[in-house]
Amino acid sequence: REAGISDDEHFVLGVLMVRDGLTASRLKASVSDLLGGDIASALDALLSRAYIVKADAADGSEIYRLADAGRDCALHFLAAAKAHEANVSERFGEDEVATLKTSLRALLSASPGR
């Protein structure tokens, strides 16, 4: 990867982009279909790079939040994905891309654990 992060780390950043301030167990539940295992090493790596920070929630639980560097990294990946999607759309056409997206959503929703 260009930013030097693992797929696991990328997925954790992506989840926190959508829902910042999750506990480790909520993060694990959010990415379990993609990672299938423990996310502790991804959290440790992201913490060591200062891409995420630990904080205390109002209920006293420990949550993870995106730091500015993590948000920048996640936005970079999002921009690259959008550019790739635009490239694919040019080659295959909007109708085929829409059909592919629908098929992928159906496949993901049928995945175990969903």
URJOBEL-V711072 format. One record per helix or strand of 3 or more residues. SS is the DSSP state (H for helix, E for strand). FROM is the first residue (numbers start at 1). TO is the last residue. If there is no record, write none. Layout:
SS	FROM	TO
SS	FROM	TO
This chain:
H	7	18
H	24	35
H	40	48
E	52	56
E	62	66
H	68	92
H	94	109
